[in-house]
Amino acid sequence: ANAPNLASSNNMKARRQLRGHFGKAYAMQWAGSGAAEELVSASQDGKLIIWNANTTLKKQAIPLRSSWVMTCAFEQANNQMVACGGLD
């Protein structure tokens, strides 16, 4: 089955594309208000990547012991920590 084209049905436009994961990205979260241009993503490739969304550059790639990462989050007060959880 073909996936619906959500961009056209909601009049959304892709502004930037983040390239760097080698598997499906399962989760993403924006940093808190002090670092609004940063986000963290988790993928089945076993990595958390912290991105600068404006430049699309990777700030840091964090290899994990398991590829079963299902979620990620930025600590919202100071944007100094990220966390992840999964099926390990």
N, C-alpha and C positions, 0 to 999 in steps of 0.2 A: 504494500500500500504506500502511496506517496504521502509524504508529510505535507500538511497545509502550509501555504506560504503566508505566514503571519505578518510579514513586513508589508505586503501589499494590502491585506485585509484591514490593517489598522493604520494605514498611512504612515508607517514607520520607515525610517531610512537608516541603513548602517552608516555610521560615521567613521568608525575605525575597526580594524580587525586585529585581534591579538593572536600572534602565531608563536607557538613554542611548546605546546603539549603534543605528545605523540599518542594520545589516546583520547577517549571521550572526556570532556570536561563535565563533571558532575555538579559542581557548586562554585559560586562566586559571591563575594561580598565586598562592598565598598568600605573604605576606611571611614573613620569618624570625621567630624567637621574640621579637625586640625590638619588633615592630609587628604582633602577631598579628591585629589587626582589619583590616589592609590587604590588598588584593589587586590584581593587575593583570590586565587582560583585553585581548585583541587581537581585532579584528573585520575583516570584509571591507569595512567602511566606511572603512578606512585610518586608524584611530585606536587608540592605546593609551590606556586609561583606568585611572587609579589610583583605587580606591574605598575608602571606609570601609564595611566590611561591616556594622557594627553600626547605623549610621545610614542606610545605602544612598545616601549622598551621594557625588558625584564630588569627589575631591580635586584631580585634575588630568587634563586631556585633552591628549594629545600627538598632533598631526596628523603623519602620515607622508607621504613622497613617493610611496609606492606603496600600493595597496589590496590587494596580494597578500601580506598579513601572515598567516603560518600558525602562529606560536608566539610566546610571550612568557615572560619569567622575571624574577623579583626576585633581586637579589644578596642572598644569605642572611646574610652576616655583619653588615652595618650597615644594610641596607635603604635604601641611598642611591641605588641605580642600578637601572634596568630595561633589559632588552634584548629585541630581537625579531628574528625571521628570517622569510624568506619566499621567494617565487619571483621576486624582482627580480634 
